[in-house]
Amino acid sequence: MSEEAADPAAEAWLPGWLVRHPLYAGWVWTGFWALLIVLDEFLDLAGWSWYLLVGMAALPTLLSTLAVLNATPRRHLKPQNESVLGHFFVRFLALVTAFLVWGISVVMSASISTTVQAAVGNSEREVTSLGFNLLVAAVPLVISVLWMAFIVRCAWFLRRLRGWSQSPASSRVPRKFLRSRPKLRQVVVGLAHPGLLLVAGLGMSILALFLNAVELTFRVLA
């Protein structure tokens, strides 16, 4: 089957500067929305506005990342030169991290249990009610942590898939991905940059963690 021919007219809407410098455009976009987030904190606008701002800050790189990873078969990312030591060391770190997370969860559970008992006494109904309130308050926190892990994992695969260059000369991105739209492909691959994704994605997670989840938890405890 012959390759689908590129159609220049279909890409006429793309600005030339964006095609030449997609990563720079991504940094400018993220910086612009980050500035609005800071202004939102000082101006004290609607309580939901920061949700929109942090979402917009990460939107281009996140959509580009999802498009690139969705079009890439798993076999493209098989390790090439990974040593046996490297293989086991990565798993060792994963086990240590899992143990630390488990230990922190045990300590936090004991601390929360003691706090609840001290706050409401021995009333089973009040203990159950406060426990459910704490569970609801913890949902944004848990989602933020899981989202952070998802972003880090995606950035890790992007690094192996297309490297750190703005417009990589060679990458493992499938050739059929946007083959008939070479300019759009260059923009999408440029925006799907591991560094940009980490800054925009983790920035969104950190904001969600400290401005929403922790604040809500303190409000419930108070």
Helices and strands as residue ranges (DSSP letters): G 8-11, H 16-20, H 22-43, H 49-70, G 74-77, H 84-120, H 124-162, H 182-191, H 194-207, I 208-213, H 214-221
